[in-house]
Amino acid sequence: MPRGLNSAVKLVQLLVSGSVRNGGTAVDATAGNGNDTLFLAGLVGPEGLVYAFDIQEKALQATRSALEKAGMSGRVVLVRAGHEEMEKIVRGPVDAVIFNLGYLPGGEHSVTTRPGTTVRALQAALNLLRPGGRVGVVVYTGHPGGREECDAVEKMASSLDGNLYNVIRINFINRSGAAPVVVVIEKAGEPR
Amino acid sequence: MPRGLNSAVKLVQLLVSGSVRNGGTAVDATAGNGNDTLFLAGLVGPEGLVYAFDIQEKALQATRSALEKAGMSGRVVLVRAGHEEMEKIVRGPVDAVIFNLGYLPGGEHSVTTRPGTTVRALQAALNLLRPGGRVGVVVYTGHPGGREECDAVEKMASSLDGNLYNVIRINFINRSGAAPVVVVIEKAGEPR
């Protein structure tokens, strides 16, 4: 179980992990360097399936390499496409979807996720989710366009029907204004 | 492990549980009906110790009864005192402290926690915490004085030095303005 309240990435992993079942299906909407893909692949286990999306070949290569090292390539489908395309590709329902927005760490900073496609991708993720499933999002506010993307994600998430979705937002309230923001959305109605 | 993102109480339990060790010490600052006391007693195990504070005898009776039913009385010290007194009584360092503020469910609504003593009790809890330990707080905003108490807790927590404490605040952003607020504070520097 991931620990430490100083990391937005670990908080999302902790909060999403409760909805991922052994043998289940999950989506890493932003493969990046493969961190969340690896985490989800560990949770679904050898019988499960993870889809990992990225528009950059460099990101998918890094993810593939990390999966091979961990011996988990067999349970992951790498998809070179924008995450707003996920409904065309993923066979749902899925247990969880993780978004780690912004730019690829160590990559080209001008290539970032954008508010319009991000909100469409979030909606696609909610459509794919099983009851009781969760979507976890880390949004960064320090790069150009980051604040706008954060506002768009919060606006979309806070407008969701409270009877259908449980929505929480996490702020790091003793850090500067450029701290990341975490949003987790749970589809209601799981038979537990 | 507690589940469900719709419950502030369960979220605090989930986030605090990562810092509680088998055989460790924890504090329920607001015993109430014993819900968090029972949860913490389960985490520390038979070799651990939980202190449970409440100023109302009715709350301590309910907590005692719940502990007896669960066979966990032997690891819990019930203290009839305000939680701002905890430093005089608790032998630290402690792994975790949980505050569930407001009034006793099913009790007298005029008997509530108050901003001044709550902030002093929070400071006492931080003083008792071991490195890596966590304080979890649920604040309610719907009752008279609740909003002021929430503001006081947030102000205190957001002013903590970011090098010494990791502080997160959780809001239920698709509910009404009277939704509870969760604050979790982690003392930095745990040797993991």
Interface residues (C-beta under 8 A of the other chain):
Chain A: M1 R3 G4 L5 N6 L11 L14 L15 G18 R134 E154 A157 S158 S159 L160 D161 G162 Y165 N166 V167 I168 R169 I170 N171 F172 I173 N174 R175 V183 V184 E186 A188 R192
Chain B: M1 R3 G4 L5 N6 L11 L14 L15 G18 R134 E154 A157 S158 S159 L160 D161 G162 Y165 N166 V167 I168 R169 I170 N171 F172 I173 N174 R175 V183 V184 E186 A188 R192
